[in-house]
Amino acid sequence: MTMRTALRERDDGQVTIEFLGMTPTIIVTLVLLWQFVLVGYTFTLAGNAADEAVRAATAAAPGGREGACEQAGLDKLSEAWRGNAAVDCTTANGYVTSDVDLKVPVLFPGTIAFPFTVEGHAGAVEEAD
């Protein structure tokens, strides 16, 4: 048996051991990346919900603006985000604003959420009657 063969046999399985050692780091990295995706998606949903709410409020009759605004803000949200959503619409001086607050889910939408909210805000001028 040569020296080279002896060294090669001694290193058998080294890649497997190194991969097993790196597995927790790989898993934690993937979990963090997924959580960052959920945070970004929640920001996107909040902004879109606020836009939809203010669009519906500007087109609605003056007496039904509040209900139309809230309904439109919640309409496009899936059940996972709708449960903790808050839609607030205000009208002042011919200008309609909408604020949507959503909770960021922890790993799986619809389960538990972080204790902070993501805010979406939109505004538009009222349409003439």
N, C-alpha and C positions, 0 to 999 in steps of 0.2 A: 504494500500500500504506500503510495507516494504521499508526500506532505500536502500536495494540492487536494487530493481526494479526501484526506483526513479532515482538512479544513472545510471542504464542501459538505461533508456529512455532519459536521458539528453545527453548521448553519441551517440545517433542514428545519423547517417550521418557523423560522425567524419572522418571515413576512406575516404569517398567521398571528403570531404573538403581538407584533407591532400593530396590526389592524385591530385586534381586540382591544389594545390599549387606547387606540384613537377613537373607537366606537362611541364612547360617551361624549367626546368633544364634537364629533360629527352630529350626533343626535341633538345636543344642546344648541348647536349652530342652526340646524334645520328648524327647531322649535322657535328660536328667536326670530328667524327670518319669517316664519309663518305669522308670528304675532305682529311683526312690523307690517306685513301685508294686511292683516285685519285692521290695524290702526289706520292705514292709508285708505282702505276701502270704507271705513266708517266716516272718514272725512269726506270722501266722495259722495256717500249716501246722504250725509247731512246737508251738503251744499245743493245737491240735486233736489232733495225734499223741500228745502227752503225756496228754491226757484219755482218748483211746481206749485207750492202753496201761494206764493205771491202772484203767480200767473193766474191762478184760479180766483184769487181775491179781486184782482183788477177787473176781471170779466164778469164777476157776480153782481147782482143787484145790491144796492147799499145796505139793505136790511139783512141780507144773507151772506155778507162777506166773511164774517168770523167763522161760520160753520163750513163754508166752501173752502176757506183757507186751511183750516185744520184737517178736513177730510182729504184734500189734495196732498197735503204734506205727509199724511200717513199712508196714502193709497199706494205709493210705489215701494214702500218699505216691506221687506219680508217680515214674517212673524218674529223672527229672532231679534230684529232691531226694533220692531214696532212696540214691543212690550214695555220698553223703558224710554220710549220717545216722548218728547214734549214739544209741542208746536204752539208758538205764540205769534199772533198777528195783530198789528196795530195800524190804524189809519189816522193820519194827521196832515192837514193842509194839502190834501190831494195826493198824498204820497203813502203808499202801502208798504209796510215792511213785515218780514217774516223771519222769525228766529226758530231754528230747530235744534234741539239738544238730544244727542244720542250717547248711550253708554258704549264703551268699547268692550267687546266680549273677550274673555280669557280663553284662548285656544279654540274653543268651539262656540259659534254663535248660538244663542238660545240657552246657554247654561248660565254661568256666573259672569259678572262684568267687573271691570276695574272701577274704583271709586271716583273716577273723574269722567267728565263728559266732553264730547266733541261738539262744537257749535258750528252751525251753518247759518248764514245770514244772507238775505236778499231783499231788494227793494225795487219798486217800480211806481210810475205815475199812474193814478187812476184813469181808467178810460172814461171818455165823456158819455153821458147818458143820452 
